């Protein structure tokens, strides 16, 4: 555990990570022993601004940075510095008139909607109009987002007639929260429709797992000519999807006609996810159902997302209590196999897939070989954020 001696030993290296003269309560000192706080502190000690996290990535309004910022913000009840970290990222982009630097509606990239959750948090917290105006910009995009003939949101304008599991997380929790906080109930129906549509289109009936994406047009090389689905079950894609459901349920009214349907989908999908869980480590493979194929590996982001969903789903009563025990086992597996100490006295998370997509240039064919050869990134946002969320949900 990170204790006082470790802090002293790395103070010189991490100037600014600690405030030696600040008074800490006993509760704060106890919190520093938690994995959620240790990981957040590791992020903030290495990068004093989330804007420049994992340089040399291009600075832009991005879904995964906001994802990490939102996770760290949940620790704001321990110390305001965690909330300030998220707020500083959002304020780097959101101008006083509510416009968002680097954001372009006309590309209709559904990934750019996810930071809207942080905007709602900040608007509720501060009442600043610039956040409300920025929120309305993102809502306007979704009002005009191109759709498949069956009504599903395109993932991006450059990916016509395609729905990706990732996209359900990028827009649905934000829109559900917007519907609740701004009294726009029509969005609830749109959100539940998208979740159910992609489930119907991507579900493999034999395993219960969901394929990464669906091409309604069947024009993509990666799409199955009969179903339109991509070839494989990517762990993080399914992680995005089940996280979307468990977070949407926070805002969906108890009496909404689709609420029970979403809970059932969550239950059925989590049952399928358990079946491909590695029994020894409690983790999940990059390609979920191909554990024995050479090159496949136990991947950090999908494992963290599933752990978070199992814990939250059980805590909320959507999943059976046994899922809480599974979540704790999987969290232990992450700590043992994916978390390492650094020479600077912090921690890092390993074996996180940097990113996977489909199509584009160079063309990504969705093959097994493609998924296992994409670069692994230490402390990638998509792994660190759900690790923090899982730790919070498990009070670890």
N, C-alpha and C positions, 0 to 999 in steps of 0.2 A: 504494500500500500504506500501511497505517496504521503510521507510524513514530514515533520518539521526539518529533519536533517537533510532530506532531499531538497527541500525548498532552499535552505541556506547554501547548499553546494552548487546550486545552479542560478543563484541570484545574479551573479556577474554576467553570466551568459544571457539571461533573459531579463534585462533591465526593462522595467515597465510592466512585466507580468505580475509583479506583486507590488503592493504598497506597504512597505514595512511599518510605517507609522500609523496605519489605519487600525482601528479597533475592531476585533472580530469577536462575535458572540460564540458561545459554546456550540450553538446550532450550526453556525457557519463552519467552525472547525470540523465538526462531524460531517458536514456536507462535503468537505474537501476529500473525504475518504471514499465518496461514492464514485462509481465509474462514470456516471453522467457528467459530474463536475470535473473529474480528471481529464476526460476527453475534451470537454469544452475549454478547459484551461490550456490543454496542449495546443489546440487550434489557435487560441488567442495569443499564446506566448510566442508562437512561431510567426503569426501574421497579425500585426496590430490593427489591420483593416481587412475585412472580408472581401473588399473590392479586389484586392490583389492576391487572394488565396491561390496557391498553386501556380504562381507565375511560371511561364510566360503566357498564360492564356489571355486572349483578348478581353479587355474590360467591357462588359456589356450587361444589360438587364437579363439575368439568366435564372432559369428555374432551379438549378441545383444549388447555387449560392444562396438563393432565398430559402430553399429547403433547409440548408444547414443553419442559416440565420434564425429561421423560425424555431428550429429545435433548440438552439442555444438560448433563445429568448424565453423559453419555458422555465429556465433556471433563474429568471429575474426575481423571483420571490426570495432567492437566497442572497443575491447581490445584484444591484441595478446595472452593474457593468455588463452583464450578459444581455440585458435588453438594449442597452446603448449600442452594443456591437451590431445587433440586427438593425437598429434604427439608423446607424451611420451608413450602412450599406444602402438602404432604401433612399436615404436623403442624398446620397451621392448622385442618384439618377433622377429623383423627383424634384422638379423645379417648383418655384413658388406659385406658378400659374397652373400647376398640376400636370404639365407635360412631362414625359418620361424620356430622358436621354437614351439614345440608341434603340429605342422601341419603335417598330414600324408596323402599323396595323396591316398594311397592304400585303405583307408576306403571309399573313394568316397562319403564323406558327403557334400552335396551341401550347407549346412549351412556355411561351412568354406570358401565359396567364397565371401560372402558379405563384409568382410573387404577389399576386393580388391578395392572398391571405394575409401577408405581412402588412399590406396597406390597410386592410380592415382592422387588424390589431392596432395599428398606430392611429387610425382615425378614432377608434373607440377610446384609446388611451389619451389622446391629445386634443381631439376635436378640430384639428387643423383641416381647413377646406382643401388644401392642396392634395391631401390623401383621398378625399372623397372624389375630387375631379379625376385623379388618376384611376381610381376604381371604376368610374364611369367609362373611361376610355377602354378598359379591358372588357367591360360588359358589352360595350358597343362592338368590339371585335367579335365576341361570341354571338351577338345578335346577327352578325353578317357572315359568320364563319361558313365557308362552303361545306356542303353536305353530300353524302352519297345519296343515291336514289331512294334508299331505304331510311334516310334521315340521320345517318351517323356523321359526326363531325370529321372532316378531313384532318389528318395529322398536321399537314402543312399544305400550302398552295402548291409547292413543288412535288407533293406526294398526292396527286389527285385520286379520289375514290378509295383512299386507304384509311383504315382505322387501326391504330396501334394501341395495345394495352396501356402503354406509357401515358397516352393522351387522356385516358380516363382520370388518372390522378392529377394531371396538369390543370384540368378545368373543373372537374366535378366538385371537389370539396370547396373551392372558392365560390362557385356558383351557388352551392347549397348554403354556405354561410352568408353570402350576399342576399339570398332569398329570405333568410331569417332576419338578419340585422336591418335590412332596408324594406321589409314587408313587401317582397316581390314574389308571392307564392307560385306564380306560373313557372318560375325556374326550377322548382322542386320536380315538377313533372318532366321537364326536359332532362334534368340530371338523371333521374331514375330510368328514363327511356334509354339514354346512352349506355348506362351500366348494363342493362338487360340486353340491349341489342348486340353489343360486342361479345357478351357471354354466349348468346345464341349462335353467333357467327364463328367464334374461335374455339368453342369447347370440343374436345375430343371425347366422344361418348365412352370409349373403352377405358380410358384412364382418369377422366374427369379433369385433366389438365387443360390449360388454354394455350393455344399457339400465340406467338408473339404478335402477329398482325394479320389483317384480312384485307385483300384487294378485291373490291366489288367488281372491278372491270376485268379482272383476270389477265391484265396486260403485263404485269411484272413477271420477270423470269422466276422470281422466288415463289410466286403464287401457285398453289395447286389448281390445275385446270377445272377440277370439279368443285372444290370448296372455296377457293380463293385464299386459303390460309398459307402462311409461311410454314417452312418444314419442321421447325423445332420449338420446344418449350424452353424459353429462356428464363432463368430464375428471376432476374430483376424485373422483367416485364410482368410476370405474375405477382411479384412483390408490389409493384406500383398499383396493380389492379386491386388487390385485396386491401391495401392501405387506403385506397380511394373509398372503398365501401365502408370500412370501419370508421373513417373520418366523416364521411357524408352522414352517417347515422347520428353523429353528434348534433346535427342541425335539422334533419328531416323530422317533421312532426310525428308524434306517436300515432296519430290517427290517419296518417297518409296511406292511401290504398296500396302503395308499393313497398311500404316499409317491411312487411313480413316477407315479401319476395326477395328483397335485398339480403335480409338476414339468412334466408334459406340458401341463396347463392353463396354467401360468405361461408356458411357451414359446409356446404357440399364441396366448395373449392378448397377449404382448409383440410377437409378429410382427404382429398386427393393429394394435397401437398405433404401431409404427414406420411403418406405411403412411399414417397420418394426421398424421405429424410434419411441421412446417413446414420445408421444405428450406433456407430462407435463414437462419433463426434457430436451428433445432434445438429450438424450443419447440412447445407444443401449444395449440390453441384451446379456449376455454371449452366450446363445443359441438364435439366432436371432428371430426365429418365435414362441417362446414358452413363451411369456411375462407373461401369466397367470398361468404358472405351478409353484408350490411351490418349492422354492429353487433357482430359476433363479434370477439373479441380474444384475443391470446395471454395465457393466464392463468397466474399464478405458482404456485399450489399444485399443480395437476395436473402442470405441467411439472417441479416439484421432486420430486414423488412418483415420476414415471416415471424421472427421472434417478437417484434413489436406487435404485429397483428394478433398473434396467439395470446399475448399477455393482455392487450387491450380488449380483445374479443371476449376473453374469459372474465376479465374484471367488470365488463359491462353486461355480462350475462348473455351475450350472443352465442358464445361457444361454451361447450361443457367445461367444468372446472379442471378436467384433466389437461386441457390446453395450457393452463397456467403452469403446471408442473413441466410440461414440454418446453414452454418458453424459458423457464429457469434452467433447464438442462441445456438448451441451445445457447443461452447466454453464457453459461459456463464453458461451453464448447468454443464460443467466440473468444473468450478470454484466454483459454488455453492454447488455441491454435492460430488465432488471427491477431491478437494483441501482443505487442512487444514493448519492452522498455527502451528508451533512447539514451544515448550518452549524456544528454542534457537533463535527464531526470524526469522527462515526461513520458507519455506513451504514444504509440502509433498503431494504426490498423493496416494490415497487409492483405494481399490477395483480393483487391477490389478491382473489378473490371472497369476500365476507364470509360468505355462507352461502346454500345453496339446499336446498329441501325439496319435499315434495309434499303436497297436500291442506291441511288445517288451516283456520284462520280468521285473516286473509283467505285465501281459497282459492288455492293454488298449482297451476296447471294443467299444469306440465311442458312448456309450449310453448317454442319457440325464443326468443320475445320475453321470456318469463319469465326464462330463464337469463341472457340478455345484459343485462338491466336491473337485476338485483340489485346492490346496492352493492359497490363495490370498496373494500378496506381496506388501507392501508399497514401493513406489518409484522404482518398478521394471523397468528395462531398457526399456522393450517393451511398457510401458505406458509413461514414462517420455520423451523418445526420440520423439515420435510423438506429444506429448503435446507441446514440444519446437518447432517442425517443424510447427505445426498448428498456434502457436502464432506468429512465424516469418511471415508465409504466410498472416496472418490477421493483421500484424503489431500491435500485442497486447502485 
